[in-house]
């Protein structure tokens, strides 16, 4: 937009005296301006409503009031209501200091007395037109930035809803077990994933995973991982084989220095056993009814890190009263104002302290404890799942 036509200043001249209008139009035309004339406040407002101008050069006195400038002062406010960034230069033969101050207070850029001196008037107009164009560009850039930010916000909100749809809306009903989960993104979207779903009346799967990083890139990678996990789970393969194949798939799709930690468990509902493998994830707590606390660590390296990674699995028996807690590092690494982490010790104490609570109650208690500790200021995505053998 650097053509000569776009650079020609467009000026609206407002005065109720025909000879003044004619003289000003002639002067500005000779200086390379495009001009339009208006002989009343109504004509001024009509012109600005339908066209864009670089500047308004206007008289403060019109037929209704020829001395006080009140009609012109009122017109200034009405012009800016239509176009806030439009520069205004006023002219009057009845200039006073008070009138000049009042017009400046209302947003007038400069003030010229009649009769005018041509070169001085043109210099003032050029200065205000250049300043006005700079202001318009800044304003346009701000509006464009706001529109982009609004669009990005809408897209992120849509992404959040899509991702929320990938999370379990409710935990499955498993005979002899109670389940509950919570998901707390640090930003609009999250790199954490958890799932629990029945594969049959006798079998269910539990999974919690965490992408290195957070925000939109982590969420995109997690959605890829979730889709791969779903397809592999349907093949009824063992946890170790599932993680091996998942790792091979993700190695081909994972950017450099990005990886996924994952805990995957196959629950035999009838025999009350859990066969699991841990791919570099925070080891879940298994708190036995007798107070013994196990860490479910067996498995292998993170998913997507090394193409030749292999995974082992382990089977454990679940007894009445046993509590299993799966979580991501956003839970234990939540910090208070002093920079202290919530830590695994506090998390274990939460698990131990509330006997007789069901999974949903315990889930809420733990999340409330962590939220209170960090002042609801999570630095990282957080997710947890509680399962209790009944």
C-alpha positions as CSV (number, residue, x, y, z in Angstrom):
1,X,0.0,0.0,0.0
2,X,2.8,2.5,-0.9
3,X,1.2,3.8,-4.1
4,X,0.9,7.6,-4.6
5,X,-2.8,7.4,-4.5
6,X,-2.9,5.9,-1.0
7,X,-0.5,8.6,0.2
8,X,-2.5,11.6,-1.0
9,X,-3.9,13.2,2.2
10,X,-7.7,13.4,2.3
11,X,-8.9,16.4,4.3
12,X,-12.3,17.4,5.3
13,X,-12.7,21.2,5.5
14,X,-15.6,22.5,7.6
15,X,-16.7,26.1,7.6
16,X,-20.0,27.9,7.0
17,X,-18.4,30.7,4.9
18,X,-18.2,29.8,1.2
19,X,-15.2,32.1,0.5
20,X,-13.2,30.5,3.3
21,X,-14.0,27.0,2.0
22,X,-13.0,28.0,-1.5
23,X,-9.7,29.5,-0.4
24,X,-8.8,26.5,1.7
25,X,-9.7,24.0,-0.9
26,X,-7.6,25.9,-3.5
27,X,-4.6,26.1,-1.1
28,X,-4.7,22.4,-0.2
29,X,-5.3,21.2,-3.8
30,X,-2.2,23.1,-4.8
31,X,-0.3,21.3,-2.0
32,X,-1.4,17.9,-3.3
33,X,-4.3,17.3,-1.0
34,X,-7.7,15.7,-1.8
35,X,-10.4,17.8,-0.1
36,X,-14.0,17.7,0.6
37,X,-16.1,20.6,2.0
38,X,-18.8,20.7,4.6
39,X,-20.7,23.8,5.7
40,X,-22.5,22.6,8.8
41,X,-21.9,20.2,11.7
42,X,-24.4,17.8,10.2
43,X,-22.6,17.7,6.9
44,X,-19.3,17.0,8.7
45,X,-20.8,14.0,10.6
46,X,-22.4,12.7,7.5
47,X,-19.1,12.8,5.6
48,X,-17.1,11.1,8.3
49,X,-19.8,8.4,8.7
50,X,-19.3,7.4,5.0
51,X,-15.6,8.1,4.3
52,X,-12.2,7.9,5.7
53,X,-10.2,11.1,6.1
54,X,-6.6,11.8,7.2
55,X,-7.6,15.1,8.9
56,X,-10.4,17.5,9.7
57,X,-9.8,21.2,9.4
58,X,-12.8,22.9,11.0
59,X,-14.1,26.2,12.2
60,X,-15.4,26.4,15.8
61,X,-18.2,28.8,14.9
62,X,-21.3,28.2,12.8
63,X,-24.5,29.9,12.0
64,X,-26.2,29.0,15.2
65,X,-23.5,30.5,17.4
66,X,-21.0,32.8,15.9
67,X,-18.8,33.8,18.8
68,X,-18.6,31.3,21.7
69,X,-17.4,28.2,19.7
70,X,-19.8,26.0,21.7
71,X,-21.2,24.4,18.6
72,X,-17.8,23.6,17.3
73,X,-16.7,22.2,20.7
74,X,-19.7,19.9,20.6
75,X,-18.8,18.8,17.1
76,X,-15.3,17.8,18.2
77,X,-16.7,15.2,20.6
78,X,-19.2,13.9,18.1
79,X,-16.4,13.5,15.5
80,X,-14.3,11.5,17.9
81,X,-17.2,9.3,18.8
82,X,-17.3,8.3,15.1
83,X,-13.5,8.1,14.5
84,X,-11.4,8.4,17.7
85,X,-8.0,8.5,15.8
86,X,-9.0,11.2,13.3
87,X,-6.8,14.3,13.8
88,X,-8.6,17.6,14.1
89,X,-7.2,21.1,13.6
90,X,-9.5,24.0,14.5
91,X,-9.7,27.5,13.1
92,X,-11.6,30.5,14.4
93,X,-11.5,34.2,14.1
94,X,-12.7,34.6,17.7
95,X,-9.9,32.7,19.3
96,X,-9.3,33.0,23.0
97,X,-6.9,31.1,25.3
98,X,-9.8,29.4,27.1
99,X,-11.3,28.3,23.8
100,X,-8.0,26.9,22.6
101,X,-7.5,25.0,25.9
102,X,-11.0,23.6,25.9
103,X,-10.6,22.4,22.3
104,X,-7.3,20.7,23.1
105,X,-8.8,19.1,26.2
106,X,-11.4,17.5,23.8
107,X,-8.7,16.0,21.6
108,X,-7.9,18.7,19.0
109,X,-4.3,18.3,17.7
110,X,-3.6,21.9,16.9
111,X,-5.1,25.4,16.7
112,X,-5.0,28.0,13.9
113,X,-6.3,31.6,14.0
114,X,-8.0,33.3,11.0
115,X,-6.6,34.8,8.9
116,X,-4.0,32.1,8.5
117,X,-0.5,32.1,7.0
118,X,-0.4,29.6,4.2
119,X,3.0,28.0,4.8
120,X,2.4,27.7,8.5
121,X,-1.0,26.2,8.0
122,X,0.3,23.6,5.6
123,X,3.1,22.7,7.9
124,X,0.7,22.1,10.8
125,X,-1.6,20.0,8.6
126,X,1.3,17.9,7.4
127,X,2.6,17.3,10.9
128,X,-0.8,16.2,12.2
129,X,-1.6,14.0,9.1
130,X,1.7,12.1,9.6
131,X,1.1,11.7,13.3
132,X,-2.4,10.6,12.7
133,X,-1.3,7.9,10.2
134,X,1.2,6.6,12.7
135,X,-1.5,6.4,15.3
136,X,-3.9,4.6,12.9
137,X,-1.2,2.1,12.0
138,X,-0.6,1.4,15.7
139,X,-4.3,1.2,16.4
140,X,-4.8,-1.2,13.4
141,X,-1.9,-3.4,14.7
142,X,-3.5,-3.5,18.1
143,X,-6.8,-4.4,16.7
144,X,-5.2,-7.1,14.5
145,X,-3.3,-8.4,17.5
146,X,-6.5,-8.5,19.6
147,X,-8.3,-10.4,16.9
148,X,-5.5,-12.9,16.6
149,X,-5.4,-13.4,20.4
150,X,-9.2,-13.8,20.4
151,X,-9.0,-16.4,17.7
152,X,-6.2,-18.2,19.4
153,X,-8.2,-18.2,22.6
154,X,-11.2,-19.7,20.8
155,X,-9.0,-22.3,19.2
156,X,-7.4,-23.2,22.5
157,X,-10.8,-23.5,24.2
158,X,-11.9,-25.7,21.4
159,X,-8.7,-27.8,21.8
160,X,-9.4,-28.0,25.5
161,X,-12.9,-29.3,24.9
162,X,-11.6,-31.9,22.4
163,X,-8.9,-33.0,24.9
164,X,-11.4,-33.2,27.7
165,X,-13.5,-35.5,25.5
166,X,-10.5,-37.8,25.3
167,X,-10.5,-38.1,29.1
168,X,-12.9,-40.5,30.8
169,X,-16.1,-38.7,31.6
170,X,-16.7,-41.2,34.4
171,X,-14.8,-44.1,35.8
172,X,-16.1,-47.6,34.8
173,X,-18.0,-49.6,37.3
174,X,-15.8,-52.5,38.3
175,X,-17.2,-55.2,40.5
176,X,-15.2,-55.2,43.8
177,X,-13.3,-52.0,43.0
178,X,-14.0,-48.2,43.3
179,X,-12.3,-45.8,40.9
180,X,-12.0,-42.0,40.7
181,X,-9.7,-39.6,38.8
182,X,-8.8,-35.9,38.5
183,X,-7.2,-33.9,35.7
184,X,-5.7,-30.4,36.3
185,X,-4.1,-28.7,33.3
186,X,-1.5,-26.0,34.0
187,X,-2.6,-24.2,30.9
188,X,-5.6,-24.4,28.6
189,X,-4.6,-27.9,27.3
190,X,-2.5,-30.6,29.0
191,X,0.2,-33.1,28.2
192,X,-1.1,-35.5,30.9
193,X,-3.4,-38.4,30.1
194,X,-5.2,-40.9,32.3
195,X,-7.7,-43.6,31.4
196,X,-9.6,-46.5,32.9
197,X,-11.9,-48.6,30.8
198,X,-13.4,-52.1,30.7
199,X,-12.2,-54.5,28.0
200,X,-14.7,-57.2,29.1
201,X,-16.7,-58.1,32.2
202,X,-13.5,-59.8,33.6
203,X,-10.9,-57.4,32.5
204,X,-10.1,-53.6,32.6
205,X,-7.1,-51.4,31.9
206,X,-5.6,-48.5,33.8
207,X,-3.2,-46.0,32.3
208,X,-1.6,-42.7,33.3
209,X,0.9,-40.9,31.0
210,X,2.8,-37.6,30.9
211,X,4.5,-35.9,27.9
212,X,7.7,-34.0,28.7
213,X,6.7,-30.3,28.5
214,X,3.3,-28.7,28.6
215,X,0.8,-26.6,26.7
216,X,-0.3,-27.1,23.1
217,X,2.8,-29.1,21.8
218,X,2.5,-31.6,24.7
219,X,-1.3,-31.9,24.1
220,X,-0.8,-32.7,20.4
221,X,1.8,-35.4,21.2
222,X,-0.4,-36.8,23.9
223,X,-3.4,-37.1,21.5
224,X,-1.2,-39.0,19.2
225,X,-0.1,-41.3,22.0
226,X,-3.6,-41.8,23.2
227,X,-4.8,-42.8,19.7
228,X,-2.0,-45.4,19.4
229,X,-2.7,-46.7,22.9
230,X,-6.4,-47.2,22.1
231,X,-5.6,-49.2,19.0
232,X,-3.1,-51.4,20.7
233,X,-5.3,-52.1,23.7
234,X,-8.0,-53.5,21.4
235,X,-5.5,-56.2,20.3
236,X,-5.6,-57.8,23.8
237,X,-1.8,-57.9,24.2
238,X,0.2,-57.9,27.4
239,X,1.3,-54.7,29.1
240,X,5.0,-55.3,28.2
241,X,4.2,-56.0,24.6
242,X,1.9,-53.0,24.4
243,X,4.6,-50.6,25.7
244,X,7.2,-52.2,23.3
245,X,5.0,-51.6,20.3
246,X,3.8,-48.2,21.6
247,X,7.4,-47.2,21.9
248,X,8.2,-48.2,18.3
249,X,5.2,-46.2,17.0
250,X,6.1,-43.1,19.0
251,X,9.8,-43.2,18.2
252,X,8.8,-42.5,14.6
253,X,6.4,-39.6,15.5
254,X,8.1,-38.0,18.5
255,X,10.2,-34.8,18.0
256,X,13.8,-34.7,19.3
257,X,14.0,-34.4,23.1
258,X,10.3,-35.2,23.5
259,X,9.2,-38.4,25.2
260,X,6.2,-39.8,27.1
261,X,6.3,-41.6,30.5
262,X,3.6,-44.1,30.9
263,X,2.2,-46.6,33.5
264,X,-0.1,-49.2,32.0
265,X,-1.9,-51.9,34.0
266,X,-4.1,-54.8,33.0
267,X,-6.7,-55.5,35.8
268,X,-8.1,-59.0,36.1
269,X,-11.4,-58.2,37.9
270,X,-12.3,-61.8,38.8
271,X,-8.9,-62.9,40.1
272,X,-8.2,-59.4,41.5
273,X,-4.7,-59.2,40.0
274,X,-3.0,-56.3,38.3
275,X,-0.4,-57.0,35.6
276,X,1.6,-53.8,34.9
277,X,4.6,-52.2,33.3
278,X,6.0,-48.8,34.1
279,X,7.7,-46.9,31.2
280,X,9.7,-44.3,33.1
281,X,6.7,-42.9,34.9
282,X,6.3,-41.9,38.5
283,X,5.9,-45.2,40.4
284,X,2.3,-45.5,41.6
285,X,1.7,-46.1,45.3
286,X,0.1,-49.4,46.4
287,X,-0.9,-49.1,50.0
288,X,-1.7,-52.4,51.6
289,X,-4.4,-52.7,54.2
290,X,-1.6,-53.7,56.7
291,X,0.2,-50.4,56.1
292,X,2.9,-51.7,53.7
293,X,3.5,-49.3,50.8
294,X,4.8,-50.6,47.5
295,X,6.1,-48.6,44.6
296,X,5.2,-50.1,41.2
297,X,8.4,-49.4,39.3
298,X,9.0,-52.5,37.1
299,X,9.0,-51.7,33.4
300,X,11.6,-49.9,31.3
301,X,12.5,-46.5,29.7
302,X,10.2,-43.7,28.7
303,X,8.2,-44.1,25.5
304,X,9.6,-42.5,22.4
305,X,13.1,-42.2,23.7
306,X,14.9,-45.2,22.2
307,X,13.7,-47.5,19.4
308,X,15.2,-50.7,20.9
309,X,13.6,-50.3,24.4
310,X,12.2,-53.4,26.0
311,X,9.8,-53.7,28.9
312,X,9.2,-56.2,31.6
313,X,5.9,-56.6,33.5
314,X,4.9,-57.7,36.9
315,X,1.7,-59.2,38.4
316,X,0.5,-58.3,41.9
317,X,-2.4,-59.6,43.9
318,X,-4.9,-57.0,45.2
319,X,-6.7,-57.6,48.5
320,X,-9.6,-56.0,50.2
321,X,-8.7,-52.5,51.5
322,X,-5.7,-52.1,49.2
323,X,-5.4,-48.5,47.7
324,X,-3.7,-47.8,44.4
325,X,-2.7,-44.2,43.5
326,X,-1.5,-43.3,40.0
327,X,-0.3,-39.8,39.5
328,X,1.8,-37.5,37.3
329,X,4.7,-35.3,38.5
330,X,2.5,-32.2,38.4
331,X,1.0,-33.5,41.7
332,X,4.3,-34.1,43.6
333,X,6.2,-31.2,42.1
334,X,3.5,-28.5,42.9
335,X,5.3,-25.8,44.8
336,X,4.3,-23.4,47.6
337,X,5.4,-19.8,47.9
338,X,8.7,-20.8,49.4
339,X,9.5,-23.0,46.4
340,X,9.1,-26.2,48.4
341,X,7.5,-29.2,46.5
342,X,4.5,-31.1,47.7
343,X,6.6,-34.2,47.3
344,X,5.9,-37.9,47.5
345,X,6.1,-38.1,51.3
346,X,3.1,-35.8,51.7
347,X,1.3,-37.7,48.9
348,X,1.8,-41.0,50.7
349,X,0.7,-39.5,54.0
350,X,-2.6,-38.4,52.3
351,X,-3.1,-42.0,51.2
352,X,-2.5,-43.3,54.7
353,X,-4.4,-40.7,56.6
354,X,-7.9,-41.1,55.4
355,X,-9.0,-44.6,56.1
356,X,-12.5,-45.7,55.3
357,X,-12.9,-43.2,52.5
358,X,-14.0,-44.3,49.1
359,X,-12.1,-43.6,45.9
360,X,-14.0,-40.4,45.0
361,X,-13.6,-38.9,48.5
362,X,-9.9,-39.8,48.6
363,X,-9.4,-38.3,45.1
364,X,-11.0,-35.0,46.2
365,X,-9.1,-34.9,49.5
366,X,-5.7,-35.4,47.8
367,X,-6.4,-32.8,45.0
368,X,-7.6,-30.3,47.6
369,X,-4.5,-30.8,49.7
370,X,-2.2,-30.2,46.7
371,X,-4.2,-27.2,45.5
372,X,-4.1,-25.7,49.0
373,X,-0.3,-26.3,49.2
374,X,0.5,-24.6,46.0
375,X,-2.2,-21.8,46.3
376,X,-3.9,-23.2,43.2
377,X,-0.9,-22.2,41.1
378,X,0.1,-25.4,39.3
379,X,3.4,-25.1,37.4
380,X,2.8,-28.3,35.5
381,X,-0.1,-30.4,34.4
382,X,-1.4,-32.7,37.1
383,X,-3.5,-35.9,37.0
384,X,-4.3,-38.6,39.5
385,X,-6.3,-41.8,39.8
386,X,-7.4,-43.7,42.9
387,X,-8.5,-47.3,42.9
388,X,-9.6,-49.1,46.1
389,X,-10.1,-52.9,46.3
390,X,-13.4,-53.4,48.3
